[in-house]
């Protein structure tokens, strides 16, 4: 089962690259676009089309392993690798990576993934998006060669003893259309919703948090009004992109009091707040998140803090888990590079008693979404992001259907 050919094609993602720095600075919408000049290196405009590179690994037995190199929507922000440009990457891959792949034995995933994830070319480690897509393709090739699901390969190679596979909660993201998309989520009974994209204080959070509070009140009422059954109780998970810290000047006590108000407004539904603070660097962001987590716990306020920004690599995730910088950590899959790191991150969080959210970005593809969903199933993540895109229906369909297929197939082998 050796690799005999490698093919690269430019691909489209399910969303766009957005210059987070410019948006946080107050860039206004112009239809789908944003007005103004970009502020992050590599961007030609504040919003530009998302792109990826598809990798096909052709094995000598006819099997083809597929993976997509993709980067997050907010590339270049929060300590991440720079903007990913397909036309620049493909020639690099053809010159430096293809000769190394030809002849590789695709019998086991982990050794190959570790090798290419840590590879250095011309003194520089491969872009996270390249490592992400290449390891997806390797996992797919190994799984197909052994006629197994990717989840089964992960459990086998990472020593996860449980032979029963279960569906995991799916978290849907609304984008800016946080009302219509919330209706879609409620009708389809998403386990966790709506994300809501609260990335601007004045327009979305409110100078004193009043706009987000109004939204939580609306979301609670809407869920109760249109849900199809009374025992449907989704978790409300809202990503605030550091805007709570901006609105309250990073005053920990004021932020805790505000989140308690949000919690009361959300009842009877559980509330998670992602990224309440982004201090502009990792040490201070981690310190604030740890203080908020501790403060909420000491006051028995049932709000869960979710870490995201400045928690990008496997090493970052271990640091945040060790210092309890949140009740849950988003494992933002493209930021980790190799998908082998996604498996290790979920396993580590579970061992530390911290929630493992197998996330990612709207700016991925169906290929990367299905791959990381398999890993989430294998490692028993606490929730998995519906991706790609911001239309809700498409991402939910891709991830939920993959979960159901994999769980059914893997469990069928026990009989």
C-alpha positions in Angstrom: 0.0 0.0 0.0 2.5 2.6 -1.2 1.8 6.0 -2.6 2.5 6.2 -6.3 1.1 9.6 -7.3 0.0 12.8 -5.6 -2.4 15.3 -7.1 -3.1 18.9 -6.0 -6.1 21.0 -7.1 -7.2 24.5 -6.0 -10.5 24.2 -4.1 -13.2 26.4 -2.7 -14.1 26.6 1.0 -17.6 27.0 2.5 -17.0 30.6 3.5 -14.5 33.5 3.3 -11.3 34.9 4.8 -12.1 37.8 7.0 -9.7 40.4 8.4 -10.6 40.2 12.1 -8.5 43.2 13.0 -10.3 45.5 10.6 -13.8 44.2 11.7 -13.0 44.7 15.4 -11.9 48.2 14.5 -15.4 48.9 13.3 -15.5 48.1 9.5 -19.1 48.4 8.3 -20.9 46.0 6.1 -21.3 46.8 2.4 -23.7 44.0 1.3 -21.7 40.8 1.7 -18.4 42.8 1.9 -17.0 45.2 4.3 -16.1 48.9 3.7 -12.5 50.1 4.3 -9.0 48.9 3.9 -7.6 45.6 5.4 -5.4 45.8 8.4 -3.9 42.2 8.5 -0.9 41.3 6.3 -1.8 39.4 3.1 -5.3 40.6 2.8 -6.3 42.5 -0.3 -9.7 43.4 1.1 -11.4 42.9 4.5 -13.5 39.9 3.2 -12.1 37.8 0.3 -13.0 34.3 -1.0 -11.9 31.4 1.0 -9.7 28.9 -0.8 -8.1 25.5 -0.1 -5.9 22.9 -1.8 -7.2 19.4 -2.3 -4.6 16.6 -2.0 -5.2 13.2 -3.5 -2.8 10.4 -2.6 -3.0 7.5 -5.1 -1.9 4.1 -3.7 -0.7 1.2 -5.7 -3.8 -0.8 -4.9 -6.1 1.8 -6.5 -7.1 3.5 -3.2 -7.2 7.3 -3.2 -6.8 9.2 0.1 -8.3 12.7 0.0 -7.6 15.7 2.3 -8.2 19.4 2.0 -5.7 22.1 3.1 -7.8 24.8 4.7 -7.3 27.7 7.0 -9.6 29.5 9.4 -11.9 32.4 8.5 -9.8 34.8 10.7 -6.4 33.8 9.3 -3.5 35.9 10.5 -5.3 36.8 13.8 -4.7 35.6 17.3 -1.2 34.3 16.7 -2.2 32.1 13.7 -0.2 31.4 10.5 -0.6 34.0 7.7 -3.3 34.0 5.0 -3.3 30.8 3.0 -3.1 31.3 -0.8 -3.6 28.2 -3.0 -1.7 29.5 -6.0 1.4 30.0 -4.0 1.2 26.8 -2.1 0.7 24.2 -4.9 4.1 24.8 -6.6 5.7 24.5 -3.2 4.0 21.2 -2.5 4.9 19.8 -6.0 8.5 20.7 -5.5 9.2 19.8 -1.9 6.5 17.4 -0.7 5.5 15.2 -3.6 9.0 13.6 -3.9 8.9 12.7 -0.2 5.4 11.2 -0.4 6.1 9.0 -3.4 6.9 5.5 -2.1 5.6 6.1 1.5 3.8 3.0 2.9 0.2 4.0 3.9 -0.2 1.1 6.4 -0.3 3.2 9.6 -1.5 6.7 10.1 0.2 8.0 13.3 3.9 7.6 12.2 3.2 9.3 8.9 1.2 12.0 10.4 3.8 12.8 13.1 6.5 12.8 10.4 4.8 15.3 8.1 3.3 17.4 10.9 6.8 18.1 12.2 8.5 18.4 8.9 10.7 21.5 8.3 11.5 22.8 4.7 14.1 25.5 4.2 14.2 26.1 7.9 10.4 26.6 8.3 7.7 24.3 9.5 4.9 23.7 7.0 1.9 26.0 7.1 -0.8 24.8 9.4 -3.2 24.4 6.4 -0.8 22.2 4.6 -0.2 20.0 7.6 -4.0 19.9 8.1 -4.8 18.7 4.6 -1.9 16.3 4.2 -2.6 14.4 7.4 -6.3 14.2 6.4 -5.3 12.5 3.2 -3.0 10.1 5.0 -5.7 9.2 7.5 -8.2 8.6 4.6 -5.8 6.5 2.7 -5.0 4.3 5.7 -8.7 3.9 6.5 -9.6 3.0 3.0 -6.7 0.6 2.6 -7.9 -1.3 5.7 -11.6 -0.9 4.9 -12.3 0.9 8.1 -13.8 4.2 9.0 -11.3 6.9 10.0 -12.8 6.8 13.5 -11.8 3.2 13.8 -8.3 3.9 12.7 -7.9 6.6 15.3 -9.2 4.4 18.1 -6.9 1.6 17.1 -3.7 3.7 16.8 -4.3 5.9 19.8 -5.2 3.1 22.2 -8.8 4.0 22.8 -10.3 0.8 24.2 -14.0 1.5 24.0 -15.6 -0.6 21.2 -18.9 1.2 21.3 -19.4 4.3 19.1 -21.9 7.1 20.1 -23.2 10.2 18.4 -21.8 13.4 19.8 -23.5 16.8 20.2 -23.4 19.0 17.1 -22.9 22.8 17.5 -24.3 24.9 14.7 -23.1 28.4 13.8 -25.3 31.2 12.5 -23.0 33.8 11.2 -24.5 37.3 11.1 -27.9 36.0 10.3 -28.5 35.0 14.0 -32.3 35.1 13.8 -33.3 33.2 10.7 -30.5 30.7 11.2 -31.5 30.2 14.8 -34.9 29.1 13.6 -33.3 26.6 11.3 -31.3 25.2 14.2 -34.3 24.9 16.5 -36.4 23.2 13.8 -33.6 20.7 13.1 -33.0 20.2 16.9 -29.3 21.1 16.9 -27.7 20.0 20.2 -25.9 23.3 20.7 -26.6 26.7 19.1 -26.4 29.4 17.8 -22.8 30.8 17.9 -24.2 34.2 16.9 -21.0 35.9 15.9 -20.8 38.7 18.5 -17.7 40.4 17.1 -18.4 44.1 17.5 -19.2 45.9 20.7 -21.3 48.8 19.4 -23.4 46.9 16.8 -23.8 43.4 18.4 -22.9 43.3 22.1 -24.0 46.8 23.1 -21.8 49.3 25.0 -23.1 47.8 28.3 -23.9 44.4 26.9 -27.6 45.3 26.3 -27.8 44.0 22.7 -26.5 40.6 23.5 -28.8 40.4 26.5 -31.8 41.2 24.3 -30.7 38.5 21.9 -30.5 35.9 24.6 -33.9 36.8 25.8 -35.2 36.5 22.2 -33.4 33.2 21.7 -35.0 31.7 24.8 -38.5 32.8 23.9 -38.0 31.6 20.3 -36.8 28.2 21.3 -39.7 27.7 23.7 -42.1 28.9 21.1 -41.1 26.9 18.0 -39.4 23.7 19.3 -41.2 20.5 18.2 -41.1 18.8 21.6 -40.9 20.0 25.2 -37.9 17.8 26.1 -35.7 19.5 23.4 -33.2 21.5 25.5 -30.3 22.8 23.4 -27.2 24.4 25.0 -26.9 28.1 24.1 -23.3 28.7 23.1 -22.4 32.3 22.1 -19.0 33.4 20.7 -18.2 36.9 21.8 -14.7 37.4 20.3 -13.4 39.3 23.3 -16.1 42.0 23.1 -17.3 41.4 26.7 -13.8 42.3 27.9 -13.8 45.4 25.6 -17.2 46.6 26.9 -16.3 46.1 30.6 -12.6 47.1 30.4 -11.6 43.6 31.4 -13.1 44.1 34.9 -13.5 40.5 36.1 -16.2 41.2 38.6 -18.2 43.2 36.2 -17.9 40.5 33.5 -19.0 37.8 36.0 -22.0 39.8 37.0 -22.9 40.4 33.3 -22.6 36.7 32.5 -24.8 35.9 35.5 -27.4 38.2 34.0 -27.1 36.4 30.7 -27.4 33.1 32.5 -30.7 34.1 34.2 -32.1 35.3 30.8 -31.2 31.9 29.2 -33.0 29.7 31.7 -34.0 26.9 31.5 -31.3 26.5 28.9 -27.6 26.0 29.7 -25.3 28.9 28.6 -21.7 28.8 27.3 -19.8 32.0 26.5 -16.9 31.6 24.1 -14.0 34.1 24.1 -15.3 36.7 26.6 -11.8 38.3 26.7 -9.1 38.7 24.1 -6.3 40.7 25.8 -4.2 40.8 22.6 -1.7 38.2 23.8 -1.7 34.7 25.2 -0.6 35.2 28.8 -3.1 37.9 29.7 -5.9 36.2 27.8 -5.3 33.0 29.7 -5.1 34.8 33.0 -8.4 36.5 32.5 -10.1 33.3 31.3 -8.8 31.4 34.3 -10.1 34.2 36.7 -13.5 34.2 35.0 -13.7 30.4 35.2 -12.7 30.3 38.9 -15.0 33.2 39.7 -18.1 31.6 38.1 -17.4 28.3 39.8 -16.9 29.9 43.2 -20.3 31.7 42.9 -22.0 28.6 41.5 -23.0 30.5 38.4 -23.8 27.8 35.7 -22.1 29.6 32.8 -19.3 27.7 31.0 -16.4 29.7 29.6 -15.0 28.4 26.3 -11.4 29.3 25.3 -10.6 30.0 21.7 -8.3 32.9 20.8 -4.6 32.4 21.6 -5.3 28.7 22.1 -4.2 27.5 18.7 -1.7 24.7 18.9 -1.6 21.4 20.8 0.8 23.0 23.2 -1.5 25.9 23.7 -4.4 23.6 24.4 -2.4 21.7 27.0 -1.4 25.0 28.6 -5.0 26.2 28.8 -6.3 22.9 30.1 -3.5 22.7 32.8 -4.3 26.2 34.0 -8.1 25.8 33.6 -8.4 28.7 31.2 -12.0 27.8 30.6 -14.5 25.1 31.3 -14.2 24.0 27.7 -11.6 24.5 25.0 -12.2 24.9 21.3 -9.8 22.6 19.4 -9.8 24.8 16.3 -8.8 22.0 14.0 -7.1 23.9 11.1 -4.9 25.8 13.6 -3.4 22.6 15.0 -1.9 21.6 11.7 -1.9 17.8 11.5 -5.1 16.1 12.5 -3.1 13.8 14.7 -2.9 16.8 17.0 -6.7 17.0 17.0 -6.9 13.5 18.4 -4.2 14.2 21.0 -5.9 17.5 22.0 -9.3 15.9 22.6 -7.7 13.0 24.6 -5.7 15.4 26.7 -8.7 17.7 27.5 -10.8 14.6 28.5 -8.0 13.4 30.8 -7.8 16.9 32.5 -11.6 17.1 33.0 -11.9 20.0 30.6 -14.6 20.1 27.9 -13.3 19.1 24.5 -15.0 21.0 21.7 -13.8 19.7 18.3 -14.3 22.9 16.4 -12.8 24.5 13.3 -14.1 27.2 11.0 -16.9 28.0 8.6 -14.0 28.4 6.0 -13.4 24.7 5.6 -14.6 22.1 3.2 -16.9 19.0 3.4 -13.7 16.8 3.2 -12.0 18.4 6.2 -15.3 18.5 8.1 -16.0 14.8 7.6 -12.4 13.9 8.6 -12.4 15.8 11.9 -15.9 14.6 12.7 -14.5 11.0 12.6 -11.8 12.1 15.0 -14.3 13.7 17.3 -16.3 10.5 17.4 -13.3 8.3 18.0 -12.0 10.4 20.9 -15.5 11.1 22.3 -15.4 14.9 22.1 -18.0 16.8 24.1 -19.3 18.6 21.0 -18.4 18.9 17.3 -18.8 22.0 15.1 -21.2 21.9 12.1 -19.1 23.1 9.3 -18.4 24.5 6.7 -20.4 27.6 5.8 -22.7 29.9 7.7 -25.9 28.8 6.1 -26.5 26.3 9.0 -28.3 23.7 6.9 -25.3 22.6 4.9 -22.8 22.2 7.7 -25.3 20.5 10.0 -26.2 18.1 7.2 -22.5 17.2 6.5 -21.5 16.7 10.1 -24.7 15.1 11.5 -25.0 12.6 8.6 -21.3 11.6 8.9 -21.8 11.0 12.6 -24.8 8.8 12.0 -23.1 6.8 9.2 -19.8 6.2 11.1 -21.5 5.3 14.3 -23.8 2.8 12.6 -21.1 1.2 10.5 -18.5 1.0 13.3 -21.0 -0.5 15.7 -22.2 -3.0 13.1 -18.8 -4.7 13.1 -19.4 -6.0 16.6 -22.1 -8.4 15.5 
